[in-house]
Amino acid sequence: MTVQGLFSSKSAAAAKISAMPRFAIVGRGFSGMMMAIALMKTVRLPFHLQLFDPNSSVSGGQALSSARTSTILNTRVRDLSVSVGDTDDFNDWLCSNAEFRAAVPAAIPGFRQIFVPKDIFSDYVYQRFSEALSTRKDITVQVCHEPVVAIRKSHGNRFLLESANPANPLFDTVILATGYGLPETEETEQEPSQVRAQRLVARPHTVLLGSGIRVVDQLLQLRDAGYAGQVTILSRHGFLPQSHTPNSADPVFPADALPTNLPDILRFIRTACREAEHEGRSWQSVMNGLRKHARSLWRALPAHQKHQFNRHLRAIYDSHRNRLPEAIYARLQSELVSGNTVLRRGIVGRQGLSGLFFRPAGSHTDEIVHAERILDCRCRAPQLTSPLLASLVSGGLALADELSLGLAVNQRGQPCLEDGSTVDGLFAVGPLGLGSLPDIDLVPEIVSQAYAVGEHMAERFYPRSRAV
C-alpha cells in the first residue's frame, strides 16, 4: 500500500520518486511510528518512506500490546509526548478530546499526572503520525506487510532489504525499530486437553512467566474477566514492579561527583534514597533523577561489572524504574496477601503435557508445576540469531553489545563496529540498543533519539536545509 502526500499528484510523485532519498523503517510499533513522525518533522525536503512490518495493525509492539483495551500504561501523561521540546503535547491532545474530558472530569484542567489506557496513547500516536503525513505533499509512504529476513549492503552504499517480494528495492537509509527484537517464536499459551487438566489440577490453576509490567497486566486481565482460580507467577529473580507515588515525584539526584565502580554506585544510590526520604521526598524521585546519569554511569563501568549488574541487579533496577500506578500496585499487593496469587522465585525449564519443570531458588532439583494454562509474559530480548539480525552481524554491519542484550549502538542508534566506526545510513533505534543505552526503552528517550536520527538524516541528504 502506498500513500502519497495529501495534495500531491500520484503520477507526479511516481515520476520523482527515483530521485528522492529512500528510507526504510523495519517495525511499526511505537519506535517505528515515532521514527516516521520524526522524519516527517525534520527532513523537510522530499523523500520516500517504506514501513516494513508483517503485522497489519499498529499494536505498539511488546511494550504496548495487550488483549484488553483498558490496560493502563505505567507512565504519566507528562512523559508521553511525541513532540520534542513540548512535554504538554499529549496533555493538550487529551484536553481537546471531549469524550475523554467527560470521562475524567476530576483531572480538568490538565491530565499531566494521570495514567491513561494504552489504546488512548496508541490513538494519540497514530493521529500525530496522520497529521504529520497530511502536511507533507512532497513525500510518499508505503507499507509492506512482508517480513524482512536480511539486510545487505549493496554497491553504491545502499541497502537491500530481502523479503518474500522478488522486487526488493534499494534504500539509502535503513532504521531498525523492532522494539524488543524479533523472537524466533511468539509467546504461547499451553492448554492441555480438558480431561487431562481436570485429572491433574484439582482447582483451576494458571501460571504466568515473568516479573514485569506485563505479568501484572495479564493477572488483572484474568481477574477482570472473572477468573477465580489460583495464579502462580514464576520469576527468575522474584522482583515485581514497585509503586509510583500518588503525585508526581520530581527528579532529584545528588550533585556530588559520581562514583565509577558498581559497589560504590550502589552505595551512592542507596544513600541518596535514604536522604531523600529523610528530607520528605521519595526514593522514586531519586530513581527519576538517576535516569539523567544512567548512561554516563554505565559507560564508566568495566565490562565484568556490567556483567555482574546484568546477572544480579538488573531485575532490581527494572522493578524500581518500571513502576505501577498506585491503584494497580494496591491491587497486586491485595492479590499476593490473599494467597490467590503466589510469587515463586526460580528457574523455569521446559514445558510438559500438564505443566512445566521449575527449579525453585536454593534447590538443586526440579519439580513439575501443574497448570491448565501457561502464559509467557516475559519481554524477550532480541534474538541475535534470528535471520535479520544475524545478516547484519555476518555482513559486518553490526555487532552484539557486550552483554548480548541487543546491538552495540552509539547515542544516535548507529550500530558500532569493532574499530569504533559506524555504517552510514544504518540505525537501530529504541530497545534494540538497551545493552548500550540504559533506559532507551522509555518513551522520552525513544522520542529524543528518533529526532536525533531525523536531524542527522536531514543534514546528510539536504545539508543546506537543516530543519529548525
Secondary structure, DSSP 4 states (H G I P E B T S, - for coil): -EEE-TT--HHHHHHHGGGS-EEEEE--SHHHHHHHHHHHHH--S--EEEEE-S-SS---HHHH--S-TTPBPSS-GGG---STT-TTHHHHHHHT-HHHHHH-GGGTT--TT---BHHHHHHHHHHHHHHHHHT-TT-EEEEE-SPP-EEEEETTTEEEEE-S-SSPPEESEEEE--TT---SS---EE---HHHHHHH-SS-EEEEE--SHHHHHHHHHHHHTT--SEEEEEESS-----BPPSS--------SPPP-SHHHHHHHHHHHHHHHHHTT--HHHHHHHHTTTHHHHHHHS-HHHHHHIIIIIHHHHHHHHSPBPHHHHHHHHHHHHHTSEEEEEEEEEEE-SSEEEEEETT-SS-EEEE-SEEEE-PPPPP-TTSHHHHHHHHTTS--B-TTSSSB-B-TT-PBB-TTS-B-TTEEE-GGGGTTTSTTTTSHHHHHHHHHHHHHHHHHHH-TT----
